[in-house]
Amino acid sequence: MKKIFIVFSFLLMGCSSISLVENWKNPDIVLFNANKVLLVGMTQSEEAREHFESQLKKEFTSRNVEAWRSIDVFDLSLTNSRKTEKELDEVEQSLLDKDFDAILFTKITGSENRENFMKSISRWDDPQSRFNDDYLEHQGIYYDDNYYEKFTVYHAETTLYCICEGKERAMIWRGVIDITDPNNVEKAIKDYIKLVITALEEQDLIFTSQVD
């Protein structure tokens, strides 16, 4: 489990591809407004956490929504060891006392290694293609260790919780996002946040869609 949280720091390295692979919205919620939102990036890397939460906060601020980074709100004692449900209830109450009404919580849930079949599709629509053409083009499968392009996909999850009085930590929305082969600092953060903000806007969650 510790490795999964460490992987979140790879968001600092960027990515070549980010995609929303699962989008769930509470069917009882038509729209959800929040006046004060806590932004949480779960990772052991304080640098990654601060960078991600700071960039996300800028997007909220530009849309006139008050948002706070968890790194500015949580005590160090909260994140340096396992906490009980009772202790988390106390944290929730302290957030309510400070007028927070929502939490946007992001974490890496896992990763997997994949391979791409590096082949040309130039002959796929050529009815004159022969067996020897196909064989010659792809014979590297037998002996070339680099014939397959290897890459890693990280699975992230961003969840919006309502912490309104009497509703506990009710889930409003969850997005499962795949991050493919991180390799660029600003692009990873920018694309991930843009995807999350767009998903929230389109579903009238916190932000209202700009589409007339």
C-alpha positions in Angstrom: 0.0 0.0 0.0 2.9 2.3 0.8 4.1 2.0 -2.8 0.8 3.0 -4.2 0.8 6.3 -2.3 4.4 7.0 -3.4 3.4 6.6 -7.0 1.3 9.8 -6.7 4.5 11.8 -6.9 4.9 10.6 -10.5 2.3 13.3 -11.4 5.2 15.7 -11.0 6.8 14.0 -14.0 3.9 14.6 -16.3 2.4 12.2 -18.8 1.9 11.4 -22.4 -1.8 10.5 -22.0 -4.5 11.1 -19.4 -8.0 9.7 -19.8 -11.2 9.5 -17.7 -12.1 5.8 -17.7 -14.9 5.8 -15.2 -17.3 8.6 -14.3 -19.9 8.2 -11.5 -22.3 10.8 -10.2 -24.6 10.3 -7.3 -28.0 9.8 -9.0 -29.8 11.7 -6.1 -27.7 14.9 -7.0 -28.8 17.2 -9.8 -26.4 20.0 -9.0 -24.0 20.6 -6.1 -22.8 23.9 -4.9 -19.9 24.3 -2.5 -18.7 27.5 -0.8 -15.5 26.2 0.8 -13.6 23.2 -0.6 -10.7 21.2 0.9 -8.3 19.9 -1.7 -6.5 16.7 -0.8 -3.7 15.0 -2.7 -2.7 11.8 -0.9 1.0 11.1 -1.3 4.1 10.6 0.9 5.9 13.2 -1.2 5.2 16.6 0.3 6.6 18.3 -2.8 4.2 16.4 -5.1 1.3 17.1 -2.7 2.1 20.8 -2.5 2.5 21.2 -6.2 -0.7 19.4 -7.2 -2.9 21.1 -4.5 -1.5 24.5 -5.4 -2.3 24.1 -9.1 -5.7 22.8 -8.3 -6.4 25.7 -6.0 -5.6 28.2 -8.7 -8.4 26.7 -10.9 -10.9 27.0 -8.0 -9.8 30.6 -7.3 -10.1 31.6 -10.9 -13.7 30.4 -10.8 -14.5 32.3 -7.6 -14.7 29.2 -5.4 -12.9 29.3 -2.0 -10.5 26.4 -1.8 -7.8 25.4 0.7 -4.9 23.0 0.3 -4.8 20.1 2.8 -1.2 20.9 3.4 -2.3 24.2 5.0 -5.1 22.6 7.0 -4.1 19.2 8.2 -1.8 18.9 11.2 1.4 16.9 10.6 0.2 14.4 13.2 -2.8 13.5 11.0 -0.7 12.3 8.0 2.3 10.7 9.7 0.5 7.6 11.0 -2.7 5.5 10.7 -5.8 7.1 12.1 -9.0 5.5 13.5 -12.5 6.2 12.3 -13.2 8.2 15.5 -10.2 10.4 14.8 -11.3 11.1 11.3 -14.8 11.9 12.6 -13.1 14.6 14.7 -11.3 15.9 11.7 -14.5 16.1 9.8 -16.2 18.0 12.6 -13.3 20.4 12.8 -13.7 21.1 9.0 -17.4 21.7 9.6 -16.6 24.1 12.3 -14.4 26.0 9.8 -17.3 26.1 7.3 -15.9 23.6 4.8 -18.7 21.9 2.9 -16.8 19.7 0.4 -13.6 17.7 0.0 -12.0 16.9 -3.4 -9.8 13.9 -2.7 -7.2 12.6 -5.2 -5.0 9.4 -4.8 -3.2 6.8 -6.9 -4.9 3.5 -6.5 -2.5 1.3 -8.5 -0.4 0.7 -11.6 0.2 -1.8 -14.3 2.8 -2.5 -16.9 1.6 -2.9 -20.5 3.0 -3.5 -24.0 2.1 -2.0 -27.3 2.4 -4.1 -30.4 4.8 -2.0 -32.6 3.6 -2.9 -36.0 2.7 -1.0 -39.1 -0.9 -1.1 -40.3 0.1 0.1 -43.8 -0.8 -3.3 -45.4 -4.1 -3.9 -43.5 -6.2 -2.5 -46.3 -4.1 -4.0 -49.1 -5.8 -7.0 -50.6 -2.6 -7.8 -52.6 -0.5 -8.3 -49.4 1.1 -11.7 -49.3 2.2 -14.0 -46.5 5.9 -13.3 -47.0 5.3 -9.5 -46.9 3.5 -9.9 -43.6 6.2 -12.2 -42.2 9.1 -10.0 -43.3 7.5 -7.0 -41.7 6.9 -8.6 -38.3 9.6 -11.3 -38.0 11.2 -9.2 -35.2 8.5 -10.6 -32.9 10.7 -13.8 -32.7 14.0 -12.3 -31.7 13.8 -8.5 -31.1 13.4 -7.7 -27.4 12.5 -4.1 -28.4 9.7 -5.1 -30.8 7.1 -4.4 -28.1 6.9 -0.9 -26.6 6.6 -1.2 -22.8 4.9 1.4 -20.7 3.3 1.9 -17.4 -0.3 3.0 -16.7 -1.1 4.6 -13.3 -4.7 4.4 -12.0 -5.8 7.6 -10.2 -9.0 8.4 -8.5 -10.5 11.8 -7.7 -13.6 11.9 -5.5 -15.9 14.7 -4.4 -17.4 14.4 -0.9 -20.0 16.5 0.7 -19.3 17.1 4.4 -22.5 19.0 4.9 -24.1 18.8 8.4 -26.0 15.5 8.8 -24.8 13.9 5.6 -21.5 12.5 6.9 -18.9 12.1 4.1 -21.5 11.5 1.3 -19.9 10.8 -2.1 -21.1 13.2 -4.8 -18.8 12.2 -7.7 -15.9 9.9 -8.5 -13.7 9.9 -11.5 -11.2 7.1 -12.3 -8.4 8.4 -14.4 -5.5 6.6 -16.2 -2.2 8.3 -16.5 0.1 6.8 -19.2 3.9 6.9 -19.0 4.6 10.1 -17.1 7.4 12.1 -18.7 6.6 15.9 -18.5 6.1 17.9 -15.4 3.7 20.7 -16.2 1.7 18.7 -18.8 0.7 16.0 -16.3 -0.5 18.4 -13.7 -2.3 20.7 -16.2 -4.0 17.9 -18.1 -5.1 16.0 -15.0 -6.6 19.1 -13.4 -8.2 20.2 -16.6 -9.9 16.9 -17.0 -11.2 16.9 -13.4 -12.5 20.5 -13.7 -14.2 19.8 -17.0 -15.9 16.7 -15.6 -17.2 18.7 -12.6 -18.4 21.6 -14.8 -20.3 19.4 -17.2 -22.2 17.8 -14.4 -22.9 21.0 -12.5 -20.8 20.0 -9.5 -19.3 23.0 -7.7 -18.8 24.8 -11.0 -21.5 25.7 -13.6 -20.8 24.7 -17.1 -19.9 27.6 -19.4 -21.9 26.1 -22.3 -25.1 28.2 -23.0 
